Each structure stands twice: as structure tokens, then as C-alpha cells.
Amino acid sequence: MYLSFLKMGTAVAAVLCLASCTGGEHGGASKEIVQVNDTAITEEALTAELRKRYGRQVLQDMVQGRIMDDKARQLEIGSEQVEQELQSLKQQYGVETDEELLTLLQSQFQLPVQSMESLKNSVLKPQLVRRQMNESVELSDEEKQAYFEEHQEELESVSARHILVEDEETAATVKDKLADGGSFEELAAEYSTDGSASNGGELGFFKHGQMVEPFEKAAFSMSPGSISEPVETEFGYHIIEVLDRKTTYEELEEDVAKAARSARIPSQQEWMQQLMNDADIQIKDSMYDDWIQLQKE
């Protein structure tokens, strides 16, 4: 997933609102909004301070957002495709509702998305654009095999499910019930505090670096069908069952092709910079001349 577009917080968004509502530094008389002893703070002063602190990043983010929207339209990627990507993501991680998906992405993958709109526009749409660009790169069997041999460990993936509880005592209780033949799915639904509980705790396949370290270390050390002892992370205690592993070239061929193609195209940052350089960006106000980072010759 692509996180480079998730930079705009509440404070910086206020720059846009205030600038549009008050006329910014170029407007007329600005109303006073706070009185501190004998000194008034005006909307104009507040807008100027927000512009100074956050304006450069906000403008850069807005430009990149417009470019991404244009690129998506060129590739005929619309709301329907983004919605399909969203549903695939829910299916992959075994969740049904938007709230469950956001909770899972925030807690297990530490993805800084606070709303579905942010997830769709800042992650899923760029991901679809990037994927179409990626799929256009052709690779030979020899190139894929060579890439696999060089990157085998990072390509390895594990499919697992888990039950997440708050304390070690509850984790021990769950572990004992599993040892006595209890249903993992039923115990996940009963005990797990994670969004995947409604789907038996299933997390789908994940690679190295996608889970918090103690969870990852345990999962990648296990064989399919085995259940872990309680694993403590910052989120609580996990009982993990590994369902499947992909380690061979034959099992990972599709993933190898995707990764090898990604290695042939620019990094996310370089790609975005390339799109900016290729776009027709005209700065109409000289005060913003150095706010947009272009590298045109």
C-alpha cells in the first residue's frame, strides 16, 4: 500500500478553509477572533501562521492529488474500480464492515487512515494506478527466477489467523480451550478483540514487515496447522494458528512477477515526482514559486 499521500492532518486542512473563508493575506479587513489582554488575534493572522507552518506541504499534497485524479481518469479508474478494490481488501482480511477494516489497518498494519474517504483516495486509488503501470512491464521467466533467488526470504508469505485478547490470563484460557478441541472460529468470535474476530480471526497472507515484530517472528517460525503459545505485542496477547505458507518459486510465481515488475519501475516517491515533472503545472502567484518541487530540465 502507498502511504506517501497521507500527510494532511486537521491542522493543515484548516489552512484551506481559513484561506477560502477570509481571503487570506490579500483580503480586506480581517475580523478579530481572540482578545489576549490588549492585543487582538485576527483571522488574517491565524491564516498567515497556518500558511507559514503547513502551507507548503498542503499545496504540494493538493497538486499531487490533482495529478493522481487525472492519471486515474486517463487509465479509466473510477469509483467502481476503487470500490472493488475495497471489497477485495475486506475479503482478504476477513472483515465485513468499514469500521472493522479501518480498525484492522490501524492496529495490525499501523496504516494512518482515519476514514474510508482517506483510504479510498489516498491509498486504494494510487494503488490501482500504480498496479496498472506495474502490469505493463514485461518479464522473462529467467528474470523472474533470478529475482526469486535474490529475494526469496522477503517474498515468503504466511497465511494465519489469530485470537487477540487483552491479558495473559485470558490468553491462557483460550489456549487451554483450543488444546481441549475447541473451535478456533468460535473462540475467536467469543474472545478476540480484533476486527477479524467475525471471520474466525483470519488475516490472509502476509509477508515479512507487514506485522508487528513479535507477531511476525512467531508466525514465520511456525508450520501450517500449528498453534502458538500466547504472543505479547503492544496490542495485547495473540494466539496464532498458521494455515499455510508459500516458500517455493512455484507457490510464489505470481508474487515474484509483481515484485520483479515493481523493481523495474521507479520508487513511489520517484514515480510521483516523475508525474509532477510531466504535468502542466503553472504557478500563477510568484509567492509560491518555490513551494512546488519540480525537477524539470
C-alpha positions as CSV (number, residue, x, y, z in Angstrom):
1,M,0.0,0.0,0.0
2,Y,1.1,3.5,-0.6
3,L,1.3,6.0,2.3
4,S,3.0,9.0,0.8
5,F,-0.3,10.7,0.2
6,L,-1.4,10.6,3.8
7,K,0.2,13.7,5.1
8,M,-2.6,16.2,5.6
9,G,-4.0,16.4,9.1
10,T,-6.7,18.5,10.7
11,A,-4.4,21.5,11.3
12,V,-3.1,21.8,7.8
13,A,-6.6,21.3,6.3
14,A,-7.6,24.4,8.3
15,V,-5.3,26.4,6.1
16,L,-7.5,25.8,3.1
17,C,-10.7,26.6,5.0
18,L,-9.4,29.8,6.5
19,A,-7.8,31.0,3.3
20,S,-11.0,30.5,1.4
21,C,-13.3,31.9,4.1
22,T,-11.2,35.0,5.0
23,G,-9.5,35.9,1.8
24,G,-6.1,35.2,3.4
25,E,-3.4,37.8,3.4
26,H,-4.7,39.5,0.3
27,G,-8.3,40.1,1.6
28,G,-9.8,43.2,3.2
29,A,-10.1,43.9,6.9
30,S,-9.9,40.7,9.0
31,K,-12.2,40.2,12.0
32,E,-10.8,39.7,15.4
33,I,-11.3,36.2,16.8
34,V,-9.4,36.2,20.1
35,Q,-8.5,39.0,22.5
36,V,-5.4,38.5,24.6
37,N,-5.0,41.2,27.2
38,D,-4.8,44.3,25.0
39,T,-3.9,42.5,21.8
40,A,-6.3,41.0,19.2
41,I,-5.7,38.0,17.1
42,T,-7.3,38.2,13.7
43,E,-8.4,35.6,11.2
44,E,-5.8,37.0,8.9
45,A,-3.0,36.5,11.4
46,L,-4.2,32.9,12.1
47,T,-4.3,32.1,8.4
48,A,-0.9,33.6,7.8
49,E,0.6,31.5,10.6
50,L,-1.1,28.3,9.3
51,R,0.1,29.1,5.8
52,K,3.7,29.6,7.2
53,R,3.7,26.3,9.1
54,Y,1.8,24.0,6.9
55,G,1.0,25.7,3.6
56,R,3.9,24.3,1.5
57,Q,3.0,20.7,2.3
58,V,-0.7,21.3,1.8
59,L,-0.1,22.8,-1.6
60,Q,2.2,20.0,-2.6
61,D,-0.4,17.5,-1.4
62,M,-3.2,19.2,-3.4
63,V,-1.1,19.3,-6.6
64,Q,-0.2,15.6,-6.2
65,G,-3.9,14.8,-5.5
66,R,-5.0,16.6,-8.7
67,I,-2.3,14.7,-10.7
68,M,-3.4,11.4,-9.3
69,D,-7.0,12.1,-10.1
70,D,-6.0,13.0,-13.7
71,K,-3.9,9.8,-14.0
72,A,-6.7,7.7,-12.7
73,R,-9.1,9.2,-15.3
74,Q,-6.6,8.5,-18.1
75,L,-6.4,4.9,-17.1
76,E,-10.3,4.8,-16.7
77,I,-10.0,4.0,-13.0
78,G,-13.2,5.3,-11.4
79,S,-15.2,4.9,-8.2
80,E,-16.4,1.4,-9.3
81,Q,-12.8,0.1,-9.5
82,V,-11.9,1.7,-6.2
83,E,-15.0,0.1,-4.6
84,Q,-14.0,-3.3,-6.0
85,E,-10.5,-2.8,-4.5
86,L,-12.1,-2.0,-1.2
87,Q,-14.2,-5.1,-1.2
88,S,-11.2,-7.3,-2.2
89,L,-9.3,-5.8,0.8
90,K,-12.2,-6.7,3.1
91,Q,-12.4,-10.2,1.7
92,Q,-8.6,-10.6,2.0
93,Y,-8.6,-9.7,5.7
94,G,-11.9,-11.3,6.6
95,V,-13.9,-8.3,7.7
96,E,-17.3,-7.1,6.7
97,T,-17.8,-3.5,7.7
98,D,-15.9,-0.3,7.0
99,E,-15.2,0.1,10.8
100,E,-13.7,-3.3,11.1
101,L,-11.4,-2.7,8.2
102,L,-10.2,0.6,9.5
103,T,-9.6,-0.8,12.9
104,L,-7.6,-3.7,11.4
105,L,-5.5,-1.5,9.2
106,Q,-4.8,0.9,12.1
107,S,-4.0,-1.7,14.7
108,Q,-2.3,-4.6,12.8
109,F,-0.7,-2.7,9.9
110,Q,-0.3,0.7,11.5
111,L,-1.8,2.5,8.5
112,P,-2.6,6.1,9.3
113,V,-6.1,6.3,7.7
114,Q,-9.0,7.7,9.8
115,S,-11.8,7.4,7.3
116,M,-13.0,5.4,4.3
117,E,-12.6,8.5,2.1
118,S,-9.0,8.8,3.1
119,L,-8.4,5.1,2.5
120,K,-10.0,5.2,-1.0
121,N,-8.4,8.4,-2.2
122,S,-5.0,8.3,-0.6
123,V,-4.3,4.5,-0.7
124,L,-6.6,2.5,-2.9
125,K,-6.8,4.8,-5.9
126,P,-3.0,5.4,-6.1
127,Q,-2.5,1.6,-5.6
128,L,-4.7,0.9,-8.6
129,V,-2.9,3.5,-10.8
130,R,0.5,2.1,-9.7
131,R,-0.7,-1.5,-10.4
132,Q,-1.8,-0.8,-13.9
133,M,1.6,0.8,-14.6
134,N,3.3,-2.2,-13.0
135,E,1.4,-4.7,-15.0
136,S,2.6,-3.1,-18.3
137,V,6.2,-4.2,-17.6
138,E,7.1,-7.5,-19.4
139,L,9.4,-10.0,-17.7
140,S,11.0,-13.2,-19.0
141,D,11.0,-16.4,-17.0
142,E,14.7,-16.1,-16.5
143,E,14.3,-12.6,-15.0
144,K,11.6,-13.8,-12.6
145,Q,13.6,-16.8,-11.5
146,A,16.7,-14.6,-10.9
147,Y,14.6,-12.2,-8.8
148,F,13.2,-15.0,-6.7
149,E,16.6,-16.4,-5.9
150,E,17.8,-13.0,-4.8
151,H,14.7,-12.1,-2.8
152,Q,13.4,-15.4,-1.6
153,E,13.1,-14.6,2.1
154,E,11.3,-11.3,1.7
155,L,8.9,-12.9,-0.8
156,E,7.9,-15.8,1.6
157,S,4.4,-15.4,2.9
158,V,2.3,-16.9,5.6
159,S,-1.5,-17.2,6.0
160,A,-2.6,-17.2,9.6
161,R,-5.5,-16.5,11.9
162,H,-5.3,-15.2,15.4
163,I,-7.3,-14.5,18.6
164,L,-6.3,-11.3,20.3
165,V,-7.1,-10.8,24.0
166,E,-6.2,-8.1,26.5
167,D,-4.4,-10.1,29.2
168,E,-2.2,-13.2,29.7
169,E,-4.7,-15.0,31.8
170,T,-7.4,-14.8,29.2
171,A,-4.9,-15.9,26.6
172,A,-4.0,-19.0,28.7
173,T,-7.8,-19.8,29.0
174,V,-8.2,-19.6,25.2
175,K,-5.1,-21.7,24.6
176,D,-6.4,-24.4,27.0
177,K,-9.8,-24.5,25.3
178,L,-8.1,-24.9,21.9
179,A,-6.0,-27.8,23.3
180,D,-9.2,-29.4,24.5
181,G,-10.5,-29.4,21.0
182,G,-12.3,-26.0,21.0
183,S,-13.2,-24.4,17.6
184,F,-10.8,-21.7,16.7
185,E,-13.5,-19.8,14.8
186,E,-15.9,-19.9,17.8
187,L,-13.3,-18.9,20.3
188,A,-12.2,-16.0,18.1
189,A,-15.8,-14.8,17.9
190,E,-16.2,-15.1,21.7
191,Y,-12.9,-13.8,22.9
192,S,-11.0,-11.8,20.2
193,T,-10.9,-8.0,20.4
194,D,-9.6,-7.7,16.8
195,G,-11.8,-6.8,13.8
196,S,-11.1,-10.2,12.2
197,A,-13.0,-12.0,15.0
198,S,-16.2,-12.1,12.9
199,N,-14.3,-14.2,10.3
200,G,-12.7,-16.6,12.7
201,G,-9.6,-14.4,13.2
202,E,-8.3,-14.9,9.6
203,L,-5.7,-12.4,8.4
204,G,-5.0,-13.8,5.0
205,F,-1.4,-14.0,3.6
206,F,1.2,-11.5,4.8
207,K,4.9,-11.1,4.1
208,H,7.9,-10.0,6.3
209,G,7.5,-6.5,7.6
210,Q,3.7,-6.3,7.5
211,M,3.0,-7.3,11.1
212,V,4.4,-6.1,14.3
213,E,7.7,-7.8,15.1
214,P,6.8,-10.3,17.8
215,F,3.7,-11.5,15.8
216,E,5.8,-11.8,12.6
217,K,8.6,-13.7,14.3
218,A,6.2,-16.2,15.8
219,A,4.2,-16.7,12.6
220,F,7.2,-17.2,10.3
221,S,8.7,-19.8,12.7
222,M,5.6,-22.0,12.7
223,S,4.5,-24.8,10.4
224,P,1.0,-24.9,8.9
225,G,-1.5,-26.4,11.3
226,S,0.4,-25.4,14.5
227,I,-0.9,-23.0,17.2
228,S,1.4,-20.7,19.1
229,E,1.7,-20.0,22.8
230,P,0.4,-16.6,23.7
231,V,2.5,-13.9,21.9
232,E,2.6,-10.5,23.5
233,T,2.6,-7.3,21.4
234,E,1.6,-3.7,22.0
235,F,-2.0,-4.7,21.2
236,G,-2.3,-7.5,23.7
237,Y,-1.8,-11.3,23.6
238,H,-2.2,-13.3,20.4
239,I,-2.9,-16.9,19.9
240,I,-1.8,-17.6,16.3
241,E,-2.5,-20.5,14.0
242,V,-0.6,-20.7,10.8
243,L,-2.8,-22.0,8.0
244,D,-0.5,-22.1,5.0
245,R,3.0,-21.0,3.9
246,K,4.4,-20.1,0.4
247,T,8.1,-20.6,0.1
248,T,8.9,-22.1,-3.3
249,Y,9.1,-20.4,-6.7
250,E,6.1,-22.3,-8.0
251,E,4.0,-21.2,-5.0
252,L,5.1,-17.6,-5.2
253,E,5.4,-17.1,-9.0
254,E,2.6,-14.6,-9.2
255,D,4.1,-12.6,-6.3
256,V,7.5,-12.9,-7.8
257,A,6.2,-11.3,-11.0
258,K,4.6,-8.4,-9.2
259,A,7.6,-7.7,-7.1
260,A,10.0,-8.0,-10.0
261,R,7.9,-5.6,-12.0
262,S,7.9,-3.2,-9.1
263,A,11.7,-3.3,-9.0
264,R,11.8,-2.3,-12.7
265,I,9.8,0.9,-12.2
266,P,10.6,4.0,-10.1
267,S,10.0,4.0,-6.3
268,Q,6.8,5.6,-5.1
269,Q,8.5,8.9,-4.4
270,E,10.3,8.9,-7.7
271,W,7.2,7.9,-9.5
272,M,5.2,10.8,-8.0
273,Q,8.0,13.2,-8.8
274,Q,8.0,12.0,-12.4
275,L,4.3,12.5,-12.7
276,M,4.7,16.0,-11.3
277,N,7.5,16.8,-13.8
278,D,5.4,15.5,-16.7
279,A,2.3,17.5,-15.6
280,D,1.5,21.0,-16.9
281,I,1.9,22.9,-13.6
282,Q,1.8,26.7,-13.9
283,I,2.4,28.7,-10.8
284,K,0.2,31.8,-11.1
285,D,1.4,33.7,-8.0
286,S,5.2,34.3,-7.5
287,M,5.0,33.9,-3.8
288,Y,4.5,30.2,-4.4
289,D,7.4,29.8,-6.8
290,D,9.5,27.6,-4.5
291,W,6.6,25.7,-2.9
292,I,6.1,23.1,-5.7
293,Q,9.1,20.7,-6.0
294,L,9.7,20.3,-9.7
295,Q,12.8,18.9,-11.3
296,K,12.3,19.8,-14.9
297,E,15.3,20.3,-17.1
